[in-house]
Amino acid sequence: MESLTLFIVSCVYFFLPAYFANMAPPLAKRAGIFKSLFRPIDGGKRLGGEPVFGDHKTWLGALAAMSAGFAVFSLQEWLCRFPGFLNISIIDYGASDACLVALLMPLGTVLGDLGSAFTKRRLKLKPGAKFIPWDQTNYVIGNFIILQPMLNLNLNIWFTLFVLTFFLHVIFNRLGYILGLHKAKW
């Protein structure tokens, strides 16, 4: 049981940059910073009569996600000086390619989210409409596609992250909905 707990903690610790990258866009919007970046990534373009991504997918959100993910990864890199953090680390934060991972993980989060928005628009689903389990896990899938070729992690790590992220996302979104931070429960 102890090894299972350590495995789950290690998976969550590894994915913290992605979790923070995923949380950053709505927080940046709410903070009202860098308003000039609150422009749609798709520039208002349409495909098949529907927005490519939608006006809610902005440069501000992408920049906030990239910055938050990189910052959390950098903190993890610093924390690896301490044995407790080193023991739960799935990857080597001191490796020569660590900086690349620090950039790719938030990018995988952004691309996973954009992929979800693109798919929802093609299905004529409005922003905020239910799209289970994609809404809850799109950034796990985005990171798997971006990082797995480079890191070659055990697939159990990705499966665990997929399942954990689904439930964590539902729990945190419900809390956000109750607190008035989210418009949708999912």
CNS distance restraints for C-alpha pairs under 8 A (distance, minus, plus):
assign (resid   1 and name CA) (resid   5 and name CA) 6.31 0.50 0.50
assign (resid   2 and name CA) (resid   6 and name CA) 6.17 0.50 0.50
assign (resid   3 and name CA) (resid   7 and name CA) 6.02 0.50 0.50
assign (resid   4 and name CA) (resid   8 and name CA) 6.24 0.50 0.50
assign (resid   5 and name CA) (resid   9 and name CA) 6.12 0.50 0.50
assign (resid   6 and name CA) (resid  10 and name CA) 5.97 0.50 0.50
assign (resid   6 and name CA) (resid  88 and name CA) 7.00 0.50 0.50
assign (resid   7 and name CA) (resid  11 and name CA) 6.19 0.50 0.50
assign (resid   7 and name CA) (resid  88 and name CA) 7.88 0.50 0.50
assign (resid   8 and name CA) (resid  12 and name CA) 6.26 0.50 0.50
assign (resid   8 and name CA) (resid 160 and name CA) 7.45 0.50 0.50
assign (resid   9 and name CA) (resid  13 and name CA) 6.01 0.50 0.50
assign (resid   9 and name CA) (resid  88 and name CA) 6.99 0.50 0.50
assign (resid  10 and name CA) (resid  14 and name CA) 6.03 0.50 0.50
assign (resid  10 and name CA) (resid  88 and name CA) 4.71 0.50 0.50
assign (resid  10 and name CA) (resid  89 and name CA) 5.94 0.50 0.50
assign (resid  10 and name CA) (resid  90 and name CA) 6.29 0.50 0.50
assign (resid  11 and name CA) (resid  15 and name CA) 6.29 0.50 0.50
assign (resid  11 and name CA) (resid  90 and name CA) 7.28 0.50 0.50
assign (resid  11 and name CA) (resid 157 and name CA) 6.28 0.50 0.50
assign (resid  11 and name CA) (resid 160 and name CA) 7.39 0.50 0.50
assign (resid  11 and name CA) (resid 161 and name CA) 6.53 0.50 0.50
assign (resid  12 and name CA) (resid  16 and name CA) 6.12 0.50 0.50
assign (resid  12 and name CA) (resid 161 and name CA) 7.23 0.50 0.50
assign (resid  13 and name CA) (resid  88 and name CA) 7.23 0.50 0.50
assign (resid  13 and name CA) (resid  89 and name CA) 7.15 0.50 0.50
assign (resid  14 and name CA) (resid  89 and name CA) 6.55 0.50 0.50
assign (resid  14 and name CA) (resid  90 and name CA) 6.30 0.50 0.50
assign (resid  14 and name CA) (resid  91 and name CA) 7.52 0.50 0.50
assign (resid  15 and name CA) (resid  19 and name CA) 6.34 0.50 0.50
assign (resid  15 and name CA) (resid 161 and name CA) 7.84 0.50 0.50
assign (resid  16 and name CA) (resid  20 and name CA) 6.11 0.50 0.50
assign (resid  16 and name CA) (resid  69 and name CA) 7.83 0.50 0.50
assign (resid  16 and name CA) (resid  72 and name CA) 6.98 0.50 0.50
assign (resid  16 and name CA) (resid  73 and name CA) 7.73 0.50 0.50
assign (resid  17 and name CA) (resid  21 and name CA) 5.98 0.50 0.50
assign (resid  17 and name CA) (resid  68 and name CA) 7.09 0.50 0.50
assign (resid  17 and name CA) (resid  69 and name CA) 4.17 0.50 0.50
assign (resid  17 and name CA) (resid  70 and name CA) 6.78 0.50 0.50
assign (resid  17 and name CA) (resid  71 and name CA) 7.70 0.50 0.50
assign (resid  17 and name CA) (resid  72 and name CA) 5.13 0.50 0.50
assign (resid  17 and name CA) (resid  73 and name CA) 5.53 0.50 0.50
assign (resid  17 and name CA) (resid 105 and name CA) 6.89 0.50 0.50
assign (resid  17 and name CA) (resid 106 and name CA) 6.70 0.50 0.50
assign (resid  18 and name CA) (resid  22 and name CA) 6.03 0.50 0.50
assign (resid  18 and name CA) (resid  69 and name CA) 5.85 0.50 0.50
assign (resid  18 and name CA) (resid 105 and name CA) 6.07 0.50 0.50
assign (resid  18 and name CA) (resid 106 and name CA) 5.57 0.50 0.50
assign (resid  18 and name CA) (resid 108 and name CA) 7.99 0.50 0.50
assign (resid  18 and name CA) (resid 109 and name CA) 5.90 0.50 0.50
assign (resid  18 and name CA) (resid 139 and name CA) 7.31 0.50 0.50
assign (resid  19 and name CA) (resid  23 and name CA) 6.37 0.50 0.50
assign (resid  19 and name CA) (resid  69 and name CA) 7.83 0.50 0.50
assign (resid  20 and name CA) (resid  24 and name CA) 6.04 0.50 0.50
assign (resid  20 and name CA) (resid  65 and name CA) 7.31 0.50 0.50
assign (resid  20 and name CA) (resid  68 and name CA) 5.97 0.50 0.50
assign (resid  20 and name CA) (resid  69 and name CA) 5.88 0.50 0.50
assign (resid  20 and name CA) (resid  72 and name CA) 7.36 0.50 0.50
assign (resid  21 and name CA) (resid  25 and name CA) 7.56 0.50 0.50
assign (resid  21 and name CA) (resid  64 and name CA) 7.18 0.50 0.50
assign (resid  21 and name CA) (resid  65 and name CA) 3.96 0.50 0.50
assign (resid  21 and name CA) (resid  66 and name CA) 6.28 0.50 0.50
assign (resid  21 and name CA) (resid  67 and name CA) 7.53 0.50 0.50
assign (resid  21 and name CA) (resid  68 and name CA) 5.22 0.50 0.50
assign (resid  21 and name CA) (resid  69 and name CA) 4.66 0.50 0.50
assign (resid  21 and name CA) (resid 106 and name CA) 5.68 0.50 0.50
assign (resid  21 and name CA) (resid 109 and name CA) 6.71 0.50 0.50
assign (resid  21 and name CA) (resid 110 and name CA) 7.85 0.50 0.50
assign (resid  22 and name CA) (resid  65 and name CA) 6.20 0.50 0.50
assign (resid  22 and name CA) (resid 109 and name CA) 6.46 0.50 0.50
assign (resid  22 and name CA) (resid 110 and name CA) 7.60 0.50 0.50
assign (resid  22 and name CA) (resid 139 and name CA) 7.59 0.50 0.50
assign (resid  23 and name CA) (resid  27 and name CA) 6.80 0.50 0.50
assign (resid  23 and name CA) (resid  65 and name CA) 7.47 0.50 0.50
assign (resid  24 and name CA) (resid  28 and name CA) 5.99 0.50 0.50
assign (resid  24 and name CA) (resid  61 and name CA) 7.04 0.50 0.50
assign (resid  24 and name CA) (resid  64 and name CA) 5.53 0.50 0.50
assign (resid  24 and name CA) (resid  65 and name CA) 5.23 0.50 0.50
assign (resid  24 and name CA) (resid  68 and name CA) 6.44 0.50 0.50
assign (resid  25 and name CA) (resid  29 and name CA) 6.21 0.50 0.50
assign (resid  25 and name CA) (resid  60 and name CA) 6.99 0.50 0.50
assign (resid  25 and name CA) (resid  61 and name CA) 4.00 0.50 0.50
assign (resid  25 and name CA) (resid  62 and name CA) 6.92 0.50 0.50
assign (resid  25 and name CA) (resid  64 and name CA) 5.59 0.50 0.50
assign (resid  25 and name CA) (resid  65 and name CA) 5.99 0.50 0.50
assign (resid  26 and name CA) (resid  30 and name CA) 6.08 0.50 0.50
assign (resid  26 and name CA) (resid  61 and name CA) 7.15 0.50 0.50
assign (resid  27 and name CA) (resid  31 and name CA) 6.06 0.50 0.50
assign (resid  28 and name CA) (resid  32 and name CA) 6.43 0.50 0.50
assign (resid  28 and name CA) (resid  33 and name CA) 6.38 0.50 0.50
assign (resid  28 and name CA) (resid  60 and name CA) 7.30 0.50 0.50
assign (resid  28 and name CA) (resid  61 and name CA) 6.93 0.50 0.50
assign (resid  28 and name CA) (resid  64 and name CA) 6.43 0.50 0.50
assign (resid  29 and name CA) (resid  33 and name CA) 6.96 0.50 0.50
assign (resid  29 and name CA) (resid  38 and name CA) 7.84 0.50 0.50
assign (resid  29 and name CA) (resid  60 and name CA) 7.50 0.50 0.50
assign (resid  29 and name CA) (resid  61 and name CA) 7.38 0.50 0.50
assign (resid  34 and name CA) (resid  38 and name CA) 7.31 0.50 0.50
assign (resid  34 and name CA) (resid  60 and name CA) 7.10 0.50 0.50
assign (resid  35 and name CA) (resid  60 and name CA) 7.73 0.50 0.50
assign (resid  37 and name CA) (resid  58 and name CA) 7.13 0.50 0.50
assign (resid  37 and name CA) (resid  59 and name CA) 5.36 0.50 0.50
assign (resid  37 and name CA) (resid  60 and name CA) 4.72 0.50 0.50
assign (resid  38 and name CA) (resid  58 and name CA) 5.57 0.50 0.50
assign (resid  38 and name CA) (resid  59 and name CA) 6.12 0.50 0.50
assign (resid  38 and name CA) (resid  60 and name CA) 5.22 0.50 0.50
assign (resid  38 and name CA) (resid  61 and name CA) 7.78 0.50 0.50
assign (resid  39 and name CA) (resid  43 and name CA) 7.19 0.50 0.50
assign (resid  39 and name CA) (resid  55 and name CA) 7.28 0.50 0.50
assign (resid  39 and name CA) (resid  58 and name CA) 5.11 0.50 0.50
assign (resid  39 and name CA) (resid  59 and name CA) 5.93 0.50 0.50
assign (resid  39 and name CA) (resid  60 and name CA) 7.29 0.50 0.50
assign (resid  40 and name CA) (resid  44 and name CA) 6.37 0.50 0.50
assign (resid  40 and name CA) (resid  54 and name CA) 6.96 0.50 0.50
assign (resid  40 and name CA) (resid  55 and name CA) 4.74 0.50 0.50
assign (resid  40 and name CA) (resid  56 and name CA) 6.50 0.50 0.50
assign (resid  40 and name CA) (resid  57 and name CA) 5.54 0.50 0.50
assign (resid  40 and name CA) (resid  58 and name CA) 4.23 0.50 0.50
assign (resid  40 and name CA) (resid  59 and name CA) 6.38 0.50 0.50
assign (resid  41 and name CA) (resid  53 and name CA) 7.64 0.50 0.50
assign (resid  41 and name CA) (resid  55 and name CA) 7.60 0.50 0.50
assign (resid  41 and name CA) (resid  57 and name CA) 6.01 0.50 0.50
assign (resid  41 and name CA) (resid  58 and name CA) 5.00 0.50 0.50
assign (resid  41 and name CA) (resid  59 and name CA) 5.58 0.50 0.50
assign (resid  42 and name CA) (resid  51 and name CA) 7.82 0.50 0.50
assign (resid  42 and name CA) (resid  52 and name CA) 6.09 0.50 0.50
assign (resid  42 and name CA) (resid  53 and name CA) 6.22 0.50 0.50
assign (resid  42 and name CA) (resid  54 and name CA) 7.16 0.50 0.50
assign (resid  42 and name CA) (resid  55 and name CA) 7.60 0.50 0.50
assign (resid  42 and name CA) (resid  57 and name CA) 7.89 0.50 0.50
assign (resid  44 and name CA) (resid  51 and name CA) 6.71 0.50 0.50
assign (resid  44 and name CA) (resid  52 and name CA) 7.74 0.50 0.50
assign (resid  44 and name CA) (resid  54 and name CA) 7.23 0.50 0.50
assign (resid  44 and name CA) (resid  55 and name CA) 6.63 0.50 0.50
assign (resid  45 and name CA) (resid  51 and name CA) 5.97 0.50 0.50
assign (resid  45 and name CA) (resid  52 and name CA) 6.14 0.50 0.50
assign (resid  46 and name CA) (resid  50 and name CA) 5.12 0.50 0.50
assign (resid  46 and name CA) (resid  51 and name CA) 4.17 0.50 0.50
assign (resid  46 and name CA) (resid  52 and name CA) 5.19 0.50 0.50
assign (resid  47 and name CA) (resid  51 and name CA) 6.06 0.50 0.50
assign (resid  47 and name CA) (resid  52 and name CA) 5.62 0.50 0.50
assign (resid  48 and name CA) (resid 122 and name CA) 7.81 0.50 0.50
assign (resid  50 and name CA) (resid 121 and name CA) 6.09 0.50 0.50
assign (resid  50 and name CA) (resid 122 and name CA) 6.99 0.50 0.50
assign (resid  50 and name CA) (resid 124 and name CA) 7.21 0.50 0.50
assign (resid  51 and name CA) (resid  55 and name CA) 7.85 0.50 0.50
assign (resid  51 and name CA) (resid 121 and name CA) 6.48 0.50 0.50
assign (resid  52 and name CA) (resid 118 and name CA) 5.83 0.50 0.50
assign (resid  52 and name CA) (resid 121 and name CA) 6.82 0.50 0.50
assign (resid  53 and name CA) (resid  57 and name CA) 6.42 0.50 0.50
assign (resid  53 and name CA) (resid 114 and name CA) 6.56 0.50 0.50
assign (resid  53 and name CA) (resid 117 and name CA) 5.16 0.50 0.50
assign (resid  53 and name CA) (resid 118 and name CA) 4.91 0.50 0.50
assign (resid  53 and name CA) (resid 121 and name CA) 6.63 0.50 0.50
assign (resid  54 and name CA) (resid 117 and name CA) 7.28 0.50 0.50
assign (resid  54 and name CA) (resid 121 and name CA) 7.66 0.50 0.50
assign (resid  54 and name CA) (resid 127 and name CA) 7.53 0.50 0.50
assign (resid  56 and name CA) (resid 127 and name CA) 7.77 0.50 0.50
assign (resid  57 and name CA) (resid  61 and name CA) 6.71 0.50 0.50
assign (resid  57 and name CA) (resid  62 and name CA) 7.80 0.50 0.50
assign (resid  57 and name CA) (resid 114 and name CA) 7.42 0.50 0.50
assign (resid  58 and name CA) (resid  62 and name CA) 6.43 0.50 0.50
assign (resid  59 and name CA) (resid  63 and name CA) 6.01 0.50 0.50
assign (resid  60 and name CA) (resid  64 and name CA) 5.96 0.50 0.50
assign (resid  61 and name CA) (resid  65 and name CA) 6.03 0.50 0.50
assign (resid  62 and name CA) (resid  66 and name CA) 6.13 0.50 0.50
assign (resid  62 and name CA) (resid 110 and name CA) 6.22 0.50 0.50
assign (resid  63 and name CA) (resid  67 and name CA) 6.01 0.50 0.50
assign (resid  64 and name CA) (resid  68 and name CA) 5.98 0.50 0.50
assign (resid  65 and name CA) (resid  69 and name CA) 5.99 0.50 0.50
assign (resid  65 and name CA) (resid 106 and name CA) 6.14 0.50 0.50
assign (resid  65 and name CA) (resid 109 and name CA) 7.76 0.50 0.50
assign (resid  65 and name CA) (resid 110 and name CA) 6.94 0.50 0.50
assign (resid  66 and name CA) (resid  70 and name CA) 6.07 0.50 0.50
assign (resid  66 and name CA) (resid 103 and name CA) 7.17 0.50 0.50
assign (resid  66 and name CA) (resid 106 and name CA) 4.99 0.50 0.50
assign (resid  66 and name CA) (resid 107 and name CA) 6.38 0.50 0.50
assign (resid  66 and name CA) (resid 110 and name CA) 7.77 0.50 0.50
assign (resid  67 and name CA) (resid  71 and name CA) 6.05 0.50 0.50
assign (resid  67 and name CA) (resid 106 and name CA) 7.98 0.50 0.50
assign (resid  68 and name CA) (resid  72 and name CA) 6.19 0.50 0.50
assign (resid  68 and name CA) (resid 106 and name CA) 7.86 0.50 0.50
assign (resid  69 and name CA) (resid  73 and name CA) 6.14 0.50 0.50
assign (resid  69 and name CA) (resid 102 and name CA) 7.13 0.50 0.50
assign (resid  69 and name CA) (resid 103 and name CA) 7.72 0.50 0.50
assign (resid  69 and name CA) (resid 105 and name CA) 6.99 0.50 0.50
assign (resid  69 and name CA) (resid 106 and name CA) 4.99 0.50 0.50
assign (resid  70 and name CA) (resid  74 and name CA) 6.07 0.50 0.50
assign (resid  70 and name CA) (resid 102 and name CA) 5.19 0.50 0.50
assign (resid  70 and name CA) (resid 103 and name CA) 6.09 0.50 0.50
assign (resid  70 and name CA) (resid 106 and name CA) 6.87 0.50 0.50
assign (resid  71 and name CA) (resid  75 and name CA) 6.25 0.50 0.50
assign (resid  72 and name CA) (resid  76 and name CA) 6.25 0.50 0.50
assign (resid  73 and name CA) (resid  77 and name CA) 6.19 0.50 0.50
assign (resid  73 and name CA) (resid 102 and name CA) 5.61 0.50 0.50
assign (resid  74 and name CA) (resid  78 and name CA) 6.33 0.50 0.50
assign (resid  74 and name CA) (resid 102 and name CA) 7.25 0.50 0.50
assign (resid  75 and name CA) (resid  79 and name CA) 6.10 0.50 0.50
assign (resid  76 and name CA) (resid  80 and name CA) 6.30 0.50 0.50
assign (resid  76 and name CA) (resid  85 and name CA) 7.97 0.50 0.50
assign (resid  76 and name CA) (resid  93 and name CA) 7.41 0.50 0.50
assign (resid  77 and name CA) (resid  81 and name CA) 7.93 0.50 0.50
assign (resid  77 and name CA) (resid  93 and name CA) 5.05 0.50 0.50
assign (resid  77 and name CA) (resid  94 and name CA) 6.81 0.50 0.50
assign (resid  79 and name CA) (resid  85 and name CA) 6.12 0.50 0.50
assign (resid  79 and name CA) (resid  86 and name CA) 7.69 0.50 0.50
assign (resid  80 and name CA) (resid  85 and name CA) 5.34 0.50 0.50
assign (resid  80 and name CA) (resid  86 and name CA) 4.84 0.50 0.50
assign (resid  80 and name CA) (resid  89 and name CA) 7.86 0.50 0.50
assign (resid  80 and name CA) (resid  93 and name CA) 7.09 0.50 0.50
assign (resid  81 and name CA) (resid  85 and name CA) 7.67 0.50 0.50
assign (resid  81 and name CA) (resid  86 and name CA) 7.13 0.50 0.50
assign (resid  82 and name CA) (resid  86 and name CA) 6.28 0.50 0.50
assign (resid  83 and name CA) (resid  87 and name CA) 6.02 0.50 0.50
assign (resid  84 and name CA) (resid  88 and name CA) 6.82 0.50 0.50
assign (resid  85 and name CA) (resid  89 and name CA) 6.29 0.50 0.50
assign (resid  92 and name CA) (resid  98 and name CA) 7.33 0.50 0.50
assign (resid  93 and name CA) (resid  98 and name CA) 5.50 0.50 0.50
assign (resid  94 and name CA) (resid  98 and name CA) 6.36 0.50 0.50
assign (resid  97 and name CA) (resid 101 and name CA) 6.51 0.50 0.50
assign (resid  98 and name CA) (resid 102 and name CA) 6.16 0.50 0.50
assign (resid  99 and name CA) (resid 103 and name CA) 6.50 0.50 0.50
assign (resid 100 and name CA) (resid 104 and name CA) 6.05 0.50 0.50
assign (resid 101 and name CA) (resid 105 and name CA) 5.85 0.50 0.50
assign (resid 101 and name CA) (resid 147 and name CA) 7.45 0.50 0.50
assign (resid 102 and name CA) (resid 106 and name CA) 7.29 0.50 0.50
assign (resid 103 and name CA) (resid 107 and name CA) 6.36 0.50 0.50
assign (resid 104 and name CA) (resid 108 and name CA) 5.90 0.50 0.50
assign (resid 104 and name CA) (resid 143 and name CA) 7.81 0.50 0.50
assign (resid 104 and name CA) (resid 146 and name CA) 6.85 0.50 0.50
assign (resid 104 and name CA) (resid 147 and name CA) 7.02 0.50 0.50
assign (resid 105 and name CA) (resid 109 and name CA) 6.37 0.50 0.50
assign (resid 105 and name CA) (resid 143 and name CA) 6.01 0.50 0.50
assign (resid 105 and name CA) (resid 146 and name CA) 7.66 0.50 0.50
assign (resid 105 and name CA) (resid 147 and name CA) 7.14 0.50 0.50
assign (resid 106 and name CA) (resid 110 and name CA) 6.25 0.50 0.50
assign (resid 107 and name CA) (resid 111 and name CA) 6.03 0.50 0.50
assign (resid 107 and name CA) (resid 143 and name CA) 7.86 0.50 0.50
assign (resid 108 and name CA) (resid 112 and name CA) 5.89 0.50 0.50
assign (resid 108 and name CA) (resid 139 and name CA) 6.37 0.50 0.50
assign (resid 108 and name CA) (resid 140 and name CA) 7.94 0.50 0.50
assign (resid 108 and name CA) (resid 142 and name CA) 4.60 0.50 0.50
assign (resid 108 and name CA) (resid 143 and name CA) 4.30 0.50 0.50
assign (resid 108 and name CA) (resid 144 and name CA) 7.77 0.50 0.50
assign (resid 108 and name CA) (resid 145 and name CA) 7.60 0.50 0.50
assign (resid 108 and name CA) (resid 146 and name CA) 5.80 0.50 0.50
assign (resid 108 and name CA) (resid 147 and name CA) 7.74 0.50 0.50
assign (resid 109 and name CA) (resid 113 and name CA) 6.24 0.50 0.50
assign (resid 109 and name CA) (resid 138 and name CA) 7.59 0.50 0.50
assign (resid 109 and name CA) (resid 139 and name CA) 4.31 0.50 0.50
assign (resid 109 and name CA) (resid 140 and name CA) 7.16 0.50 0.50
assign (resid 109 and name CA) (resid 142 and name CA) 5.85 0.50 0.50
assign (resid 109 and name CA) (resid 143 and name CA) 6.14 0.50 0.50
assign (resid 110 and name CA) (resid 114 and name CA) 6.14 0.50 0.50
assign (resid 110 and name CA) (resid 139 and name CA) 7.08 0.50 0.50
assign (resid 110 and name CA) (resid 142 and name CA) 7.81 0.50 0.50
assign (resid 111 and name CA) (resid 115 and name CA) 5.93 0.50 0.50
assign (resid 111 and name CA) (resid 139 and name CA) 7.40 0.50 0.50
assign (resid 111 and name CA) (resid 142 and name CA) 5.95 0.50 0.50
assign (resid 112 and name CA) (resid 116 and name CA) 6.27 0.50 0.50
assign (resid 112 and name CA) (resid 138 and name CA) 4.79 0.50 0.50
assign (resid 112 and name CA) (resid 139 and name CA) 4.46 0.50 0.50
assign (resid 112 and name CA) (resid 140 and name CA) 7.37 0.50 0.50
assign (resid 112 and name CA) (resid 141 and name CA) 6.35 0.50 0.50
assign (resid 112 and name CA) (resid 142 and name CA) 4.08 0.50 0.50
assign (resid 112 and name CA) (resid 143 and name CA) 7.28 0.50 0.50
assign (resid 113 and name CA) (resid 117 and name CA) 6.27 0.50 0.50
assign (resid 113 and name CA) (resid 135 and name CA) 7.90 0.50 0.50
assign (resid 113 and name CA) (resid 138 and name CA) 5.75 0.50 0.50
assign (resid 113 and name CA) (resid 139 and name CA) 5.98 0.50 0.50
assign (resid 113 and name CA) (resid 142 and name CA) 7.74 0.50 0.50
assign (resid 114 and name CA) (resid 118 and name CA) 5.98 0.50 0.50
assign (resid 115 and name CA) (resid 119 and name CA) 6.12 0.50 0.50
assign (resid 115 and name CA) (resid 138 and name CA) 7.57 0.50 0.50
assign (resid 116 and name CA) (resid 120 and name CA) 6.07 0.50 0.50
assign (resid 116 and name CA) (resid 134 and name CA) 6.72 0.50 0.50
assign (resid 116 and name CA) (resid 135 and name CA) 6.82 0.50 0.50
assign (resid 116 and name CA) (resid 138 and name CA) 6.29 0.50 0.50
assign (resid 117 and name CA) (resid 121 and name CA) 6.15 0.50 0.50
assign (resid 117 and name CA) (resid 127 and name CA) 7.56 0.50 0.50
assign (resid 118 and name CA) (resid 122 and name CA) 6.35 0.50 0.50
assign (resid 119 and name CA) (resid 123 and name CA) 6.28 0.50 0.50
assign (resid 120 and name CA) (resid 124 and name CA) 6.13 0.50 0.50
assign (resid 120 and name CA) (resid 125 and name CA) 5.01 0.50 0.50
assign (resid 120 and name CA) (resid 126 and name CA) 7.12 0.50 0.50
assign (resid 120 and name CA) (resid 127 and name CA) 7.79 0.50 0.50
assign (resid 120 and name CA) (resid 131 and name CA) 7.61 0.50 0.50
assign (resid 121 and name CA) (resid 125 and name CA) 5.55 0.50 0.50
assign (resid 121 and name CA) (resid 126 and name CA) 6.84 0.50 0.50
assign (resid 125 and name CA) (resid 129 and name CA) 6.06 0.50 0.50
assign (resid 128 and name CA) (resid 183 and name CA) 7.73 0.50 0.50
assign (resid 128 and name CA) (resid 184 and name CA) 6.40 0.50 0.50
assign (resid 130 and name CA) (resid 135 and name CA) 7.47 0.50 0.50
assign (resid 130 and name CA) (resid 186 and name CA) 6.96 0.50 0.50
assign (resid 131 and name CA) (resid 135 and name CA) 5.54 0.50 0.50
assign (resid 132 and name CA) (resid 136 and name CA) 6.84 0.50 0.50
assign (resid 133 and name CA) (resid 137 and name CA) 6.23 0.50 0.50
assign (resid 133 and name CA) (resid 166 and name CA) 7.00 0.50 0.50
assign (resid 134 and name CA) (resid 138 and name CA) 5.15 0.50 0.50
assign (resid 135 and name CA) (resid 186 and name CA) 7.90 0.50 0.50
assign (resid 136 and name CA) (resid 165 and name CA) 6.81 0.50 0.50
assign (resid 136 and name CA) (resid 166 and name CA) 5.11 0.50 0.50
assign (resid 136 and name CA) (resid 169 and name CA) 5.67 0.50 0.50
assign (resid 136 and name CA) (resid 170 and name CA) 7.16 0.50 0.50
assign (resid 136 and name CA) (resid 186 and name CA) 7.73 0.50 0.50
assign (resid 137 and name CA) (resid 141 and name CA) 6.53 0.50 0.50
assign (resid 137 and name CA) (resid 162 and name CA) 6.16 0.50 0.50
assign (resid 137 and name CA) (resid 165 and name CA) 6.29 0.50 0.50
assign (resid 137 and name CA) (resid 166 and name CA) 5.82 0.50 0.50
assign (resid 138 and name CA) (resid 142 and name CA) 6.12 0.50 0.50
assign (resid 139 and name CA) (resid 143 and name CA) 5.97 0.50 0.50
assign (resid 140 and name CA) (resid 144 and name CA) 6.07 0.50 0.50
assign (resid 140 and name CA) (resid 158 and name CA) 7.55 0.50 0.50
assign (resid 140 and name CA) (resid 161 and name CA) 6.95 0.50 0.50
assign (resid 140 and name CA) (resid 162 and name CA) 6.09 0.50 0.50
assign (resid 140 and name CA) (resid 165 and name CA) 7.71 0.50 0.50
assign (resid 141 and name CA) (resid 145 and name CA) 6.25 0.50 0.50
assign (resid 141 and name CA) (resid 162 and name CA) 7.85 0.50 0.50
assign (resid 142 and name CA) (resid 146 and name CA) 6.25 0.50 0.50
assign (resid 143 and name CA) (resid 147 and name CA) 5.54 0.50 0.50
assign (resid 143 and name CA) (resid 148 and name CA) 7.53 0.50 0.50
assign (resid 144 and name CA) (resid 148 and name CA) 5.18 0.50 0.50
assign (resid 144 and name CA) (resid 158 and name CA) 7.04 0.50 0.50
assign (resid 145 and name CA) (resid 149 and name CA) 7.42 0.50 0.50
assign (resid 146 and name CA) (resid 150 and name CA) 7.84 0.50 0.50
assign (resid 147 and name CA) (resid 151 and name CA) 5.89 0.50 0.50
assign (resid 147 and name CA) (resid 152 and name CA) 7.79 0.50 0.50
assign (resid 148 and name CA) (resid 152 and name CA) 4.96 0.50 0.50
assign (resid 148 and name CA) (resid 153 and name CA) 6.26 0.50 0.50
assign (resid 153 and name CA) (resid 157 and name CA) 6.94 0.50 0.50
assign (resid 153 and name CA) (resid 158 and name CA) 7.86 0.50 0.50
assign (resid 154 and name CA) (resid 158 and name CA) 7.39 0.50 0.50
assign (resid 155 and name CA) (resid 159 and name CA) 6.22 0.50 0.50
assign (resid 156 and name CA) (resid 160 and name CA) 5.93 0.50 0.50
assign (resid 157 and name CA) (resid 161 and name CA) 6.13 0.50 0.50
assign (resid 158 and name CA) (resid 162 and name CA) 6.04 0.50 0.50
assign (resid 159 and name CA) (resid 163 and name CA) 6.34 0.50 0.50
assign (resid 160 and name CA) (resid 164 and name CA) 5.92 0.50 0.50
assign (resid 161 and name CA) (resid 165 and name CA) 5.59 0.50 0.50
assign (resid 162 and name CA) (resid 166 and name CA) 6.21 0.50 0.50
assign (resid 163 and name CA) (resid 167 and name CA) 6.64 0.50 0.50
assign (resid 164 and name CA) (resid 168 and name CA) 5.97 0.50 0.50
assign (resid 165 and name CA) (resid 169 and name CA) 5.68 0.50 0.50
assign (resid 166 and name CA) (resid 170 and name CA) 6.36 0.50 0.50
assign (resid 167 and name CA) (resid 171 and name CA) 6.19 0.50 0.50
assign (resid 168 and name CA) (resid 172 and name CA) 6.05 0.50 0.50
assign (resid 169 and name CA) (resid 173 and name CA) 5.89 0.50 0.50
assign (resid 169 and name CA) (resid 186 and name CA) 7.69 0.50 0.50
assign (resid 170 and name CA) (resid 174 and name CA) 6.09 0.50 0.50
assign (resid 170 and name CA) (resid 185 and name CA) 7.56 0.50 0.50
assign (resid 170 and name CA) (resid 186 and name CA) 5.68 0.50 0.50
assign (resid 171 and name CA) (resid 175 and name CA) 6.35 0.50 0.50
assign (resid 172 and name CA) (resid 176 and name CA) 6.06 0.50 0.50
assign (resid 173 and name CA) (resid 177 and name CA) 5.98 0.50 0.50
assign (resid 173 and name CA) (resid 182 and name CA) 6.85 0.50 0.50
assign (resid 173 and name CA) (resid 184 and name CA) 7.61 0.50 0.50
assign (resid 173 and name CA) (resid 185 and name CA) 5.74 0.50 0.50
assign (resid 173 and name CA) (resid 186 and name CA) 5.76 0.50 0.50
assign (resid 174 and name CA) (resid 178 and name CA) 6.15 0.50 0.50
assign (resid 174 and name CA) (resid 185 and name CA) 5.01 0.50 0.50
assign (resid 174 and name CA) (resid 186 and name CA) 6.72 0.50 0.50
assign (resid 175 and name CA) (resid 179 and name CA) 6.11 0.50 0.50
assign (resid 176 and name CA) (resid 180 and name CA) 6.02 0.50 0.50
assign (resid 176 and name CA) (resid 181 and name CA) 4.79 0.50 0.50
assign (resid 176 and name CA) (resid 182 and name CA) 5.21 0.50 0.50
assign (resid 176 and name CA) (resid 185 and name CA) 7.88 0.50 0.50
assign (resid 177 and name CA) (resid 181 and name CA) 5.69 0.50 0.50
assign (resid 177 and name CA) (resid 182 and name CA) 4.57 0.50 0.50
assign (resid 177 and name CA) (resid 183 and name CA) 6.14 0.50 0.50
assign (resid 177 and name CA) (resid 184 and name CA) 6.32 0.50 0.50
assign (resid 177 and name CA) (resid 185 and name CA) 5.57 0.50 0.50
